[in-house]
Amino acid sequence: MSRRVATVFGGSGFIGRHVVRRLAADGWIVRVAVRDPEAANFLKPMGDVEQIVPMRADIGDPESVRRAVHGAEAVVSLVGILYERGRRGFQAVHVEGAATIARAAAEAGSAALVHISALGADAKSGSAYARSKAAGEAAVKAAFPKATILRPSVVFGPEDDFFNRFAKLSSFTPVLPVFTKDGLKPHGLSIDFFGSGGPKFQPVYVGDVADAVMAAIRDSRAHGGKTYELGGPTVYSMKRIMELVLEFTDRRRLLVPLPFAVGRIQAAFLKYLPTPPLTPDQMRLMETDNVLTGKTPGLEALGVAPTNAEAILPQYLARYRAIEEQPTSRIRRGK
């Protein structure tokens, strides 16, 4: 009996590598569709010999996408960007690229298509990122009506660019920022510096997201055509996020409340860096809390129990712990 084939676009990325590992463990032949197959060779040891096959595919090249999904029973679309550069803008990647993958999957007769969107996808959002994610969902549904849409909140795990970023920042700066709309206000005889603690997040563990992808593939009839919001069990303010980083890196740093206006000014300059840590669009995105709306089913509906961040963070933030100098032992010589 021939083995099932799954194609994962963006399989060498943060979420992708976890999806590839689970597909391989489940017995699938996994095609990892990426622009640079050589850079994805590190995934091969996750499966048996020739089970994981990196192959070139560019979502801007429909023919290469069709080749990648030919004969694939399941397709996973994980391609996404956090900021725009040249031709790789939100429209090209999140909308046109997603539509190209969905059309190819439909033409190939794939039984399941899982499309990773984002919590906060909204056609009316002030953020171009969020609007493009909403447009991408619409394009995918138009081409492949039975696609499963997954909207994760901020995803955390060993390779994340969220907790790791703040942990790295804490290793060389004496302060950590907390953007706030309602802080720095008089409160009786004192000042309420942080207000409600800044934007709210509901981080979801990368392993839970990968398990959700597998659940959608295994029972595509039950989950096809539906949208799921993926979040962890706890909502954290930005201030609490920073406190967790300091707790698990065992560092003492000053938390500084910053008005969003200051963040927007910083982002206006930082956006020009090769890999910008903050952009004006990301600031607009943060003005809306990134938490589950409750309007769509979540991880539990996919049979996945959400993992608490405090159970995972110590496992990888420990590498940022400050190394304390041990006192040099002194040997007293007798006369």
Backbone hydrogen bonds in HBPLUS format (Angstrom, degrees):
<---DONOR---> <-ACCEPTOR-->    atom                        ^
c    i                          cat <-CA-CA->   ^        H-A-AA   ^      H-
h    n   atom  resd res      DA  || num        DHA   H-A  angle D-A-AA Bond
n    s   type  num  typ     dist DA aas  dist angle  dist       angle   num
A0029-ILE N   A0004-ARG O   2.78 MM  25  6.05 174.5  1.79 167.1 168.8     1
A0073-GLU N   A0005-VAL O   2.83 MM  68  5.70 139.9  1.99 146.9 156.0     2
A0074-ALA N   A0005-VAL O   3.43 MM  69  6.83 159.2  2.47 146.3 150.8     3
A0006-ALA N   A0029-ILE O   2.88 MM  23  6.22 161.9  1.92 169.7 173.2     4
A0031-ARG N   A0006-ALA O   2.82 MM  25  6.16 169.2  1.83 163.2 166.5     5
A0007-THR N   A0074-ALA O   2.94 MM  67  6.43 155.9  1.99 153.8 158.5     6
A0076-VAL N   A0007-THR O   2.85 MM  69  6.28 157.6  1.90 161.8 166.9     7
A0008-VAL N   A0031-ARG O   2.82 MM  23  6.18 167.3  1.84 175.3 179.6     8
A0033-ALA N   A0008-VAL O   2.96 MM  25  5.84 143.6  2.09 129.6 140.3     9
A0009-PHE N   A0076-VAL O   2.86 MM  67  6.11 162.8  1.89 178.5 174.4    10
A0078-LEU N   A0009-PHE O   3.02 MM  69  5.60 145.4  2.14 134.4 144.9    11
A0010-GLY N   A0033-ALA O   3.23 MM  23  6.38 162.4  2.27 158.7 158.3    12
A0013-GLY N   A0010-GLY O   3.18 MM   3  5.68 166.6  2.20 117.9 121.4    13
A0017-ARG N   A0013-GLY O   3.08 MM   4  6.00 163.5  2.11 150.0 149.6    14
A0018-HIS N   A0015-ILE O   3.07 MM   3  5.54 129.5  2.34 110.2 122.8    15
A0019-VAL N   A0015-ILE O   3.15 MM   4  6.50 151.3  2.24 150.3 159.1    16
A0020-VAL N   A0016-GLY O   2.83 MM   4  6.08 164.4  1.85 160.3 164.4    17
A0021-ARG N   A0017-ARG O   3.09 MM   4  6.18 157.4  2.15 136.8 142.5    18
A0022-ARG N   A0018-HIS O   3.21 MM   4  6.39 155.2  2.27 139.5 145.3    19
A0023-LEU N   A0019-VAL O   2.93 MM   4  6.17 161.1  1.97 155.7 161.1    20
A0024-ALA N   A0020-VAL O   2.96 MM   4  6.12 163.6  1.99 153.2 157.5    21
A0025-ALA N   A0021-ARG O   3.03 MM   4  6.20 157.6  2.08 142.9 149.2    22
A0026-ASP N   A0022-ARG O   3.00 MM   4  6.15 133.4  2.22 138.3 150.5    23
A0026-ASP N   A0023-LEU O   3.10 MM   3  5.02 129.2  2.37  92.2 106.2    24
A0028-TRP N   A0023-LEU O   3.05 MM   5  5.49 162.3  2.08 153.0 147.3    25
A0027-GLY N   A0024-ALA O   2.99 MM   3  5.17 161.9  2.03 108.6 113.1    26
A0030-VAL N   A0051-GLN O   2.86 MM  21  6.22 155.7  1.92 157.1 165.1    27
A0053-VAL N   A0030-VAL O   2.74 MM  23  6.06 169.2  1.75 164.9 168.7    28
A0032-VAL N   A0053-VAL O   2.97 MM  21  5.93 157.7  2.02 122.6 129.6    29
A0055-MET N   A0032-VAL O   2.91 MM  23  5.94 165.7  1.94 145.1 143.8    30
A0034-VAL N   A0055-MET O   3.05 MM  21  6.31 160.6  2.09 161.0 167.0    31
A0057-ALA N   A0034-VAL O   2.85 MM  23  5.24 148.9  1.95 125.5 132.0    32
A0039-ALA N   A0036-ASP O   3.13 MM   3  5.58 127.9  2.41 109.2 121.0    33
A0040-ALA N   A0037-PRO O   2.95 MM   3  5.15 149.9  2.04 104.9 114.7    34
A0041-ASN N   A0038-GLU O   3.23 MM   3  5.45 168.6  2.25 110.8 113.0    35
A0043-LEU N   A0040-ALA O   3.09 MM   3  5.90 169.1  2.10 122.9 126.4    36
A0044-LYS N   A0041-ASN O   3.10 MM   3  5.61 155.7  2.17 115.8 121.9    37
A0046-MET N   A0043-LEU O   2.93 MM   3  5.63 160.6  1.97 125.1 131.5    38
A0047-GLY N   A0044-LYS O   3.12 MM   3  5.97 173.4  2.13 128.4 129.9    39
A0051-GLN N   A0048-ASP O   3.06 MM   3  5.23 162.8  2.09 127.6 125.5    40
A0061-ASP N   A0058-ASP O   2.71 MM   3  5.24 164.1  1.74 124.3 128.3    41
A0064-SER N   A0061-ASP O   3.05 MM   3  5.59 123.4  2.38 115.3 128.0    42
A0065-VAL N   A0061-ASP O   3.25 MM   4  6.57 150.5  2.35 150.5 159.1    43
A0066-ARG N   A0062-PRO O   2.92 MM   4  6.19 154.4  1.98 148.7 155.4    44
A0067-ARG N   A0063-GLU O   3.05 MM   4  6.34 156.0  2.11 147.0 152.8    45
A0068-ALA N   A0064-SER O   3.13 MM   4  6.28 150.3  2.22 137.0 144.8    46
A0069-VAL N   A0065-VAL O   3.15 MM   4  6.44 144.9  2.28 148.6 156.6    47
A0070-HIS N   A0066-ARG O   3.06 MM   4  6.00 121.7  2.41 142.8 156.2    48
A0072-ALA N   A0069-VAL O   2.91 MM   3  5.16 164.6  1.93 135.3 133.4    49
A0111-ALA N   A0073-GLU O   2.83 MM  38  5.34 128.9  2.09 127.6 140.7    50
A0112-ALA N   A0073-GLU O   3.18 MM  39  6.60 152.2  2.26 153.1 159.7    51
A0075-VAL N   A0112-ALA O   2.91 MM  37  6.24 150.3  2.00 144.8 154.4    52
A0114-VAL N   A0075-VAL O   2.90 MM  39  6.37 159.4  1.94 158.3 164.7    53
A0077-SER N   A0114-VAL O   2.85 MM  37  6.20 168.1  1.86 165.1 168.7    54
A0116-ILE N   A0077-SER O   3.02 MM  39  6.11 171.6  2.03 166.8 167.1    55
A0085-ARG N   A0088-ARG O   3.36 MM   3  5.39 163.3  2.39 120.3 124.4    56
A0088-ARG N   A0085-ARG O   2.97 MM   3  5.39 139.1  2.14 147.8 141.0    57
A0089-GLY N   A0087-ARG O   2.93 MM   2  5.62 134.6  2.14 103.2  90.1    58
A0093-VAL N   A0089-GLY O   3.02 MM   4  6.21 162.2  2.05 157.5 162.2    59
A0094-HIS N   A0090-PHE O   2.79 MM   4  5.35 137.9  1.97 137.6 150.2    60
A0095-VAL N   A0091-GLN O   3.28 MM   4  5.10 140.7  2.45 115.2 125.0    61
A0096-GLU N   A0091-GLN O   2.92 MM   5  6.25 170.2  1.93 171.4 172.2    62
A0097-GLY N   A0092-ALA O   2.86 MM   5  5.91 132.7  2.09 129.9 144.4    63
A0099-ALA N   A0095-VAL O   2.94 MM   4  6.09 155.0  2.01 147.2 154.4    64
A0100-THR N   A0096-GLU O   2.96 MM   4  6.17 153.0  2.03 146.9 154.1    65
A0101-ILE N   A0097-GLY O   3.11 MM   4  6.41 158.6  2.16 151.0 155.5    66
A0102-ALA N   A0098-ALA O   3.03 MM   4  6.25 162.4  2.07 147.6 152.7    67
A0103-ARG N   A0099-ALA O   2.89 MM   4  6.07 163.4  1.92 153.0 157.1    68
A0104-ALA N   A0100-THR O   3.07 MM   4  6.19 160.4  2.11 144.7 150.2    69
A0105-ALA N   A0101-ILE O   2.93 MM   4  6.15 155.5  1.99 150.0 156.9    70
A0106-ALA N   A0102-ALA O   2.98 MM   4  6.21 155.0  2.05 147.2 153.8    71
A0107-GLU N   A0103-ARG O   2.92 MM   4  6.17 162.1  1.95 151.8 156.5    72
A0108-ALA N   A0104-ALA O   2.92 MM   4  6.07 144.8  2.05 142.6 152.3    73
A0110-SER N   A0105-ALA O   3.06 MM   5  5.40 162.4  2.10 162.2 160.4    74
A0109-GLY N   A0106-ALA O   3.12 MM   3  5.17 151.2  2.20 100.5 109.4    75
A0148-THR N   A0113-LEU O   2.85 MM  35  6.25 164.4  1.87 165.3 169.1    76
A0115-HIS N   A0148-THR O   2.85 MM  33  6.14 166.4  1.87 165.6 170.3    77
A0150-LEU N   A0115-HIS O   2.96 MM  35  6.23 168.1  1.97 161.2 163.1    78
A0117-SER N   A0150-LEU O   2.72 MM  33  5.79 165.1  1.74 160.7 165.6    79
A0121-ALA N   A0118-ALA O   3.08 MM   3  5.68 143.8  2.22 141.0 138.2    80
A0119-LEU N   A0152-PRO O   2.92 MM  33  5.23 163.6  1.95 133.3 128.1    81
A0122-ASP N   A0130-ALA O   3.16 MM   8  5.54 149.3  2.26 108.0 117.3    82
A0125-SER N   A0122-ASP O   3.13 MM   3  5.25 169.4  2.14 112.4 114.6    83
A0131-ARG N   A0127-SER O   3.05 MM   4  6.32 158.9  2.10 149.4 155.7    84
A0132-SER N   A0128-ALA O   2.91 MM   4  6.03 156.0  1.97 146.0 152.4    85
A0133-LYS N   A0129-TYR O   3.02 MM   4  6.29 148.7  2.12 147.6 156.4    86
A0134-ALA N   A0130-ALA O   3.14 MM   4  6.39 154.7  2.20 144.5 150.3    87
A0135-ALA N   A0131-ARG O   2.96 MM   4  6.24 158.2  2.01 148.4 154.7    88
A0136-GLY N   A0132-SER O   2.82 MM   4  5.96 147.4  1.93 141.5 150.8    89
A0137-GLU N   A0133-LYS O   3.03 MM   4  6.30 152.4  2.10 144.0 150.3    90
A0138-ALA N   A0134-ALA O   3.14 MM   4  6.46 160.1  2.18 148.0 152.6    91
A0139-ALA N   A0135-ALA O   2.98 MM   4  6.23 154.3  2.05 146.0 153.0    92
A0140-VAL N   A0136-GLY O   2.94 MM   4  6.15 155.7  2.00 149.9 156.2    93
A0141-LYS N   A0137-GLU O   2.96 MM   4  6.20 166.4  1.98 155.1 158.3    94
A0142-ALA N   A0138-ALA O   3.02 MM   4  6.16 149.3  2.12 142.8 151.0    95
A0143-ALA N   A0139-ALA O   3.21 MM   4  6.41 148.7  2.31 141.1 148.2    96
A0144-PHE N   A0140-VAL O   2.74 MM   4  5.79 154.2  1.80 155.6 164.1    97
A0147-ALA N   A0144-PHE O   2.93 MM   3  5.60 151.1  2.02 133.5 132.9    98
A0225-GLY N   A0147-ALA O   2.92 MM  78  5.02 139.1  2.09 102.3 115.2    99
A0149-ILE N   A0226-LYS O   2.95 MM  77  6.30 167.3  1.97 157.6 161.1   100
A0228-TYR N   A0149-ILE O   2.84 MM  79  6.24 158.2  1.89 161.0 167.5   101
A0151-ARG N   A0228-TYR O   2.73 MM  77  6.01 160.4  1.77 166.7 172.9   102
A0230-LEU N   A0151-ARG O   2.87 MM  79  5.75 170.1  1.88 128.2 130.6   103
A0153-SER N   A0230-LEU O   2.84 MM  77  6.11 141.7  1.99 168.7 170.7   104
A0204-VAL N   A0154-VAL O   2.84 MM  50  6.20 155.9  1.90 153.8 162.0   105
A0156-PHE N   A0204-VAL O   2.97 MM  48  6.10 156.9  2.02 139.9 146.5   106
A0206-VAL N   A0156-PHE O   2.87 MM  50  5.74 152.9  1.95 172.0 166.0   107
A0160-ASP N   A0157-GLY O   2.96 MM   3  5.25 167.9  1.98 126.8 126.7   108
A0166-PHE N   A0162-PHE O   3.31 MM   4  6.67 162.3  2.34 151.6 154.4   109
A0167-ALA N   A0163-PHE O   2.91 MM   4  6.08 153.5  1.98 149.8 158.2   110
A0168-LYS N   A0164-ASN O   2.89 MM   4  6.07 157.5  1.94 149.1 154.3   111
A0169-LEU N   A0165-ARG O   2.99 MM   4  6.21 155.4  2.06 143.2 150.5   112
A0170-SER N   A0166-PHE O   2.93 MM   4  6.15 149.2  2.02 142.8 150.5   113
A0171-SER N   A0168-LYS O   3.04 MM   3  5.23 144.4  2.17 100.9 111.7   114
A0172-PHE N   A0169-LEU O   3.26 MM   3  5.87 162.7  2.29 114.2 118.7   115
A0173-THR N   A0169-LEU O   3.10 MM   4  6.08 134.4  2.32 155.1 167.8   116
A0254-LEU N   A0174-PRO O   2.99 MM  80  6.32 165.0  2.02 157.1 152.4   117
A0176-LEU N   A0254-LEU O   2.89 MM  78  6.26 151.4  1.97 151.0 155.3   118
A0256-VAL N   A0176-LEU O   2.91 MM  80  6.09 165.7  1.93 157.9 161.3   119
A0178-VAL N   A0256-VAL O   2.93 MM  78  5.91 142.5  2.07 153.7 147.0   120
A0258-LEU N   A0178-VAL O   2.85 MM  80  5.84 160.4  1.89 140.0 140.9   121
A0180-THR N   A0258-LEU O   2.92 MM  78  6.01 152.5  1.99 147.7 151.9   122
A0184-LEU N   A0192-ASP O   2.72 MM   8  5.50 109.1  2.22 125.9 143.3   123
A0184-LEU N   A0193-PHE O   2.91 MM   9  4.19 136.4  2.11  92.0 105.4   124
A0185-LYS N   A0192-ASP O   3.12 MM   7  5.23 156.4  2.18 134.3 133.4   125
A0192-ASP N   A0185-LYS O   2.68 MM   7  5.23 161.2  1.71 169.8 163.2   126
A0187-HIS N   A0190-SER O   2.71 MM   3  5.24 171.8  1.72 146.6 143.9   127
A0190-SER N   A0187-HIS O   3.14 MM   3  5.24 160.7  2.17 122.3 122.7   128
A0197-GLY N   A0194-PHE O   2.84 MM   3  5.05 160.1  1.88 133.2 134.4   129
A0239-LYS N   A0197-GLY O   3.01 MM  42  5.08 155.3  2.07 152.1 155.4   130
A0238-MET N   A0199-PRO O   2.86 MM  39  5.51 119.3  2.24 149.6 167.2   131
A0290-ASN N   A0200-LYS O   2.78 MM  90  5.90 151.0  1.86 168.6 158.8   132
A0201-PHE N   A0236-TYR O   2.76 MM  35  5.30 160.1  1.80 156.5 163.4   133
A0236-TYR N   A0201-PHE O   2.78 MM  35  5.30 163.9  1.80 159.2 163.8   134
A0232-GLY N   A0202-GLN O   3.37 MM  30  5.59 161.5  2.40 113.7 118.2   135
A0208-ASP N   A0205-TYR O   2.92 MM   3  5.30 127.5  2.20 107.1 120.7   136
A0209-VAL N   A0205-TYR O   3.13 MM   4  6.58 150.0  2.22 149.2 158.3   137
A0210-ALA N   A0206-VAL O   2.98 MM   4  6.27 160.2  2.02 150.4 155.1   138
A0211-ASP N   A0207-GLY O   2.96 MM   4  6.16 150.4  2.05 138.9 147.3   139
A0212-ALA N   A0208-ASP O   2.91 MM   4  6.13 145.1  2.03 140.8 150.3   140
A0213-VAL N   A0209-VAL O   3.00 MM   4  6.36 150.1  2.09 147.0 154.8   141
A0214-MET N   A0210-ALA O   3.06 MM   4  6.38 159.2  2.11 147.4 152.5   142
A0215-ALA N   A0211-ASP O   2.93 MM   4  6.18 154.6  2.00 146.0 152.9   143
A0216-ALA N   A0212-ALA O   3.03 MM   4  6.24 156.3  2.08 147.4 153.1   144
A0217-ILE N   A0213-VAL O   3.05 MM   4  6.34 147.1  2.16 146.1 155.2   145
A0218-ARG N   A0214-MET O   2.87 MM   4  6.06 167.7  1.89 156.7 159.8   146
A0219-ASP N   A0215-ALA O   3.19 MM   4  6.26 152.7  2.26 144.7 150.3   147
A0222-ALA N   A0219-ASP O   3.18 MM   3  5.58 126.1  2.48 105.1 116.9   148
A0223-HIS N   A0219-ASP O   3.10 MM   4  6.34 158.3  2.15 152.8 159.6   149
A0224-GLY N   A0220-SER O   2.71 MM   4  4.95 134.6  1.92 129.8 137.4   150
A0226-LYS N   A0223-HIS O   3.30 MM   3  5.74 151.4  2.38 135.5 134.0   151
A0229-GLU N   A0297-PRO O   2.92 MM  68  6.29 156.0  1.98 160.9 163.4   152
A0241-ILE N   A0237-SER O   2.96 MM   4  6.30 151.6  2.05 149.7 158.1   153
A0242-MET N   A0238-MET O   3.08 MM   4  6.39 160.3  2.12 150.2 153.7   154
A0243-GLU N   A0239-LYS O   3.01 MM   4  6.31 149.8  2.10 143.7 152.8   155
A0244-LEU N   A0240-ARG O   2.91 MM   4  6.17 151.3  1.99 148.9 155.7   156
A0245-VAL N   A0241-ILE O   3.06 MM   4  6.39 156.7  2.11 149.0 155.2   157
A0246-LEU N   A0242-MET O   3.05 MM   4  6.32 162.6  2.08 150.4 154.0   158
A0247-GLU N   A0243-GLU O   2.87 MM   4  6.03 151.0  1.96 143.6 152.5   159
A0248-PHE N   A0244-LEU O   2.96 MM   4  6.16 165.1  1.99 156.3 158.1   160
A0249-THR N   A0245-VAL O   3.01 MM   4  6.05 123.5  2.34 140.1 154.1   161
A0250-ASP N   A0246-LEU O   2.95 MM   4  5.67 112.6  2.42 132.8 145.4   162
A0251-ARG N   A0246-LEU O   3.14 MM   5  5.12 154.7  2.20 137.9 144.8   163
A0262-VAL N   A0259-PRO O   3.00 MM   3  5.48 130.5  2.25 110.3 121.6   164
A0263-GLY N   A0259-PRO O   3.31 MM   4  6.76 156.3  2.37 146.6 153.2   165
A0264-ARG N   A0260-PHE O   2.85 MM   4  6.17 150.9  1.94 153.2 161.1   166
A0265-ILE N   A0261-ALA O   3.20 MM   4  6.47 149.5  2.30 140.0 147.2   167
A0266-GLN N   A0262-VAL O   3.00 MM   4  6.33 162.4  2.04 153.4 157.9   168
A0267-ALA N   A0263-GLY O   2.87 MM   4  6.04 162.8  1.90 150.4 155.3   169
A0268-ALA N   A0264-ARG O   3.06 MM   4  6.19 142.4  2.21 138.9 147.8   170
A0269-PHE N   A0266-GLN O   3.09 MM   3  5.58 144.3  2.23 109.5 118.8   171
A0270-LEU N   A0266-GLN O   2.92 MM   4  6.15 167.6  1.94 155.6 159.8   172
A0271-LYS N   A0267-ALA O   3.06 MM   4  5.80 146.7  2.17 145.0 148.0   173
A0272-TYR N   A0269-PHE O   3.30 MM   3  6.10 168.3  2.31 120.3 123.4   174
A0273-LEU N   A0270-LEU O   3.08 MM   3  5.65 169.3  2.09 120.8 124.3   175
A0282-GLN N   A0279-THR O   3.08 MM   3  5.18 119.9  2.45  99.1 113.7   176
A0283-MET N   A0279-THR O   3.07 MM   4  6.44 148.5  2.17 150.5 159.6   177
A0284-ARG N   A0280-PRO O   3.06 MM   4  6.41 154.0  2.13 145.5 152.0   178
A0285-LEU N   A0281-ASP O   2.95 MM   4  6.22 148.4  2.05 142.0 151.3   179
A0286-MET N   A0282-GLN O   2.99 MM   4  6.23 147.4  2.10 143.0 150.8   180
A0287-GLU N   A0284-ARG O   3.24 MM   3  5.38 149.8  2.34 100.3 109.1   181
A0288-THR N   A0285-LEU O   3.28 MM   3  6.03 168.4  2.30 117.7 120.8   182
A0301-ALA N   A0298-GLY O   3.12 MM   3  5.59 131.8  2.36 109.1 120.3   183
A0302-LEU N   A0299-LEU O   2.84 MM   3  5.19 147.4  1.95 109.5 120.3   184
A0304-VAL N   A0299-LEU O   3.02 MM   5  5.10 167.3  2.04 135.6 132.9   185
A0303-GLY N   A0300-GLU O   2.97 MM   3  4.93 159.7  2.01 105.0 109.5   186
A0311-ALA N   A0308-ASN O   3.07 MM   3  5.58 152.5  2.15 112.0 120.2   187
A0312-ILE N   A0309-ALA O   2.96 MM   3  5.41 149.2  2.06 113.8 122.7   188
A0313-LEU N   A0309-ALA O   2.91 MM   4  5.93 176.9  1.91 178.1 179.1   189
A0315-GLN N   A0312-ILE O   2.90 MM   3  5.59 142.6  2.04 123.2 133.5   190
A0316-TYR N   A0313-LEU O   3.14 MM   3  5.80 148.5  2.24 118.1 125.2   191
A0317-LEU N   A0313-LEU O   2.90 MM   4  5.78 162.2  1.93 173.2 179.0   192
A0320-TYR N   A0317-LEU O   3.01 MM   3  5.66 164.4  2.03 118.7 123.8   193
A0321-ARG N   A0318-ALA O   3.08 MM   3  5.33 166.2  2.10 113.2 116.1   194
